[in-house]
Amino acid sequence: MQDPFYHKEKRQKKGRMLAADAWLDSTLYESWHALGRGYTRFRDFMSIFRVSGIKRLFVELFSDALTFGTIGLVLMTALALPAFDATASGQFNKAEDISVVFLDRYGNEVGRRGIRSDDSVALDKLPDYLIKATLATEDRRFYDHFGIDVMGTLRALVSNAQGDSSLQGGSSITQQLAKNLFLSNQRTLERKIKEAFLALWLEAHYTKDQILKLYLDRAYMGGGNFGVTAAAEYYFGKPVTDINLAEAAMLAGLYKAPTKYAPHVDLAAARGRANQVLSNMVDAGYLTEGQVTAARRNPATPVDRVAELNSPNYFLDWAFDQVKTIVANRPDSNNFIVRTTIDPVLQSYAEDAVTSVIREQGAAYKVTEAAMVVTEPNGSIRAMVGGLDYGKSQFNRAIVSNRQPGSAFKPFVYSTAFEDLGLTPTSTIDDHPVCIGNWCPQNYGRNYKGRVSLISAFAQSINTVPVTLSIKTGRQPIADMAHRMGITNDFEVTRSLALGVASVSVLDMASAYSVFADDGYKTPAFGITRINTLRGDLVYEADPDAHRERVLSEQTVAYMNQMMRAVVTSGTGRRADIPGVPAVGKSGTTSSYRDAWFCGFTGNYVAAVWFGNDDYRPTNNLTGGTLPAMTWQKFMAYAHTNVEIKPVFGVDFTPTQPEIVQAEATTPTPPVEERPPALKPAAAQKLLDVADLLDNALKSIQLSNGSATLVVSQSTPDH
């Protein structure tokens, strides 16, 4: 029998469920009908905004404009943030780090590097026609636009699309100033976008006159000059306040292409551009044709910059980099006077020697470039020639370490052998085929001489002997020796290292050979002796003795100097011999005749000479014993005119000619007041002629077992 209470509870539970179901049904029903009523009311409300016909077109356009405008504002904000980050520091770009006036070893100015800037002249003091020339050429609507000249940009685009050859720039003065103050010269879309936003920022923070003044002070005007004030002084030798209309037009023509229209680079182009500026002033309504007629008939003439063009520019470029490193952490000044080691007379001798040899015989050997560095034995650089024409190429071939020295590297091999193996120049060694793995070097002419002395092998530039020595000493000690002596760049230690397969610079080779000239002591090559600020404060003073260290023993130096003397007297470097002067050195030629070297020294000077082509084209069988040796001899003959001839350590030399010697007549005569030349003895000239006739025959004395043997063989091109 079931409990009555149980049935009652069950009925109550069922009732509650029915009630909940009824509530849910009614709620859904009412909600649905409420939504329907709401939608009906919304539709009735929106119907009052319904338009048709032409009104609908405007409504749709307005709606789309709001949508795309919102997207555009978000995009512009995203693009503007990186641009405005450039203004966060509150600092403008520096035009350049430093300004340097270079003096030679005697204290005379030889050139300048870095900036020339001057913002001391107020805008209202500048000539009115200079400002008008600037506005007419760069931005005629400057005082009317908001920083971006939309009309000017469209006009430039149309002009360029039509193939107009004249310069048409779309950037306003404000945009150009934004680039100068905050950005780089990189030509990218990102930079142009930043430039536009920064122009708006400048317009918001500065007046038009302030922007124009900043532009006139910060625009690059060529020749290392920033601003019209510095440019007027540089090009015309007068204050900017004193320039005339023709000179103002020439300056205004420099903004867009300062290197192309600089008057000291191309005067005709500069005058043509100035004439266009005068036409722009007439077109803009600033002047009449009659007012510019006098300026057209009497164009501006810049001051003579010949002295600067004749400066040792390759050396100055290198020295400028050195100065920037030395004064990098000196924020209190950016203007310096630098005393260098350069000797203008020796520099002219070096340039004359290089250019005359290339001019006379470069075409025959298919060689187009050369470089030369001259130092004293203590490392002070007296001359540097980085190429034939600085105006055409500023690439400094004397500094860049990308050329193989060939046999000019062999002194490092023989020095290592003398130091480590206890050999002497008269020690003998077998000249026979030798292999390291599958690499088997050969002598020039494919012949072998059997037992030879080291001095004979060195003078004839035999290849198998240094390779044999490298096997005995190891190749790493040879590389270490080269680095200790002055080769600064890293190179791979390969099987062919003994034959000069390493990248070196002309400067490093001169520095390394100076160890032999300085009795085994190494002093790194240097070109700066003192740096002062314009106020006279001492910033830096060189102390060569502080870095002087012994690298080779005196015995090794004596041995090597005797061997290099044999190269000049009876070996591959006979063209380097100088009557009356103890000259020593080593020639070098690389595979396929791509590079030819002669490196050597006297008791007075060390010089390294390189010949080759920038594109690595092979020459026409050019060897180090020909043009490089001839160039070296020409320079040294001039350099030793009317000077005391110093001895070379270890070389027993008794001059048979007067100590006053004269270079070949093909080189221009040096100034009489500096180094008066003497006539060259006729016998010496005949000796050189005979040497030329015997170029393909080499006579050398082989010392074998204490006996002398005369050997005649083909000349070796120092592979």
Number of C-alpha atoms within 10 A of each C-alpha: 3 6 7 8 8 9 10 10 11 10 10 11 11 11 12 11 11 12 12 12 12 11 12 12 12 12 12 11 11 12 12 12 12 12 11 12 12 12 12 12 12 11 11 11 11 10 10 8 8 10 12 9 7 8 10 12 12 12 14 11 11 11 12 12 12 12 11 11 12 12 11 12 11 12 11 13 10 11 15 17 12 14 21 14 13 17 15 8 7 8 10 13 13 12 18 13 14 19 20 24 20 24 21 21 19 12 12 12 18 23 18 22 18 20 21 25 21 16 16 8 15 9 17 10 9 19 16 13 18 24 18 24 29 24 22 23 23 24 20 20 19 19 13 10 16 17 25 23 21 15 12 20 16 12 15 18 14 13 16 15 9 9 8 11 8 10 13 18 17 20 22 25 24 29 25 20 23 25 21 21 21 20 19 11 8 10 8 8 9 12 15 16 15 23 25 21 21 27 23 16 17 20 18 12 10 11 12 18 12 14 20 21 19 18 22 25 24 22 22 26 29 23 20 20 25 23 23 29 22 23 26 23 18 22 24 18 14 15 16 21 14 13 21 14 24 26 24 27 33 31 29 27 27 24 21 18 13 21 17 15 25 24 25 20 17 12 17 13 14 25 23 15 23 28 21 18 25 31 21 22 24 18 13 17 12 15 17 14 14 9 13 17 12 12 19 20 10 11 18 24 16 18 14 13 13 9 10 13 15 13 18 23 22 22 23 22 16 15 19 21 11 15 17 17 10 13 17 12 8 10 8 7 13 18 18 22 22 25 23 27 22 26 20 19 16 19 24 19 22 28 22 22 26 28 20 17 18 23 12 10 12 21 12 13 17 17 24 17 19 28 27 31 28 32 27 23 27 23 26 23 28 26 27 32 29 27 23 21 14 17 9 8 11 14 15 18 26 26 21 16 18 13 21 23 30 27 29 28 25 26 25 24 27 29 21 26 22 21 16 12 13 10 17 18 20 18 14 21 17 17 21 16 17 16 13 12 7 6 10 13 18 17 20 17 11 8 14 17 13 12 16 23 22 24 28 23 26 27 27 25 28 26 26 24 26 26 25 20 19 23 13 12 19 16 21 14 17 25 23 14 20 22 17 17 27 22 24 18 14 12 14 12 16 12 19 18 22 29 28 22 21 22 17 23 24 30 28 25 28 30 33 29 28 31 26 32 27 21 22 22 22 28 25 22 22 20 23 24 17 17 24 18 17 14 10 10 11 13 15 16 13 13 10 16 10 8 11 14 15 15 18 22 14 17 16 24 24 20 23 27 25 20 26 27 30 25 30 25 20 18 28 31 33 26 26 32 25 25 22 19 26 23 29 30 33 33 37 31 29 25 13 14 22 23 26 35 36 32 32 32 29 26 19 22 24 34 32 33 30 31 29 26 15 13 7 12 15 18 22 15 17 26 28 34 28 23 27 33 31 22 29 30 25 28 26 30 24 26 21 24 18 16 12 11 17 13 17 24 21 17 18 11 13 10 12 9 15 12 16 21 25 23 23 17 10 12 17 13 16 16 10 8 6 9 16 14 19 14 11 18 13 8 11 15 13 11 11 16 11 11 15 14 9 13 16 13 16 19 16 21 18 21 20 16 12 8 8 10 11 9 11 11 14 15 19 24 28 32 26
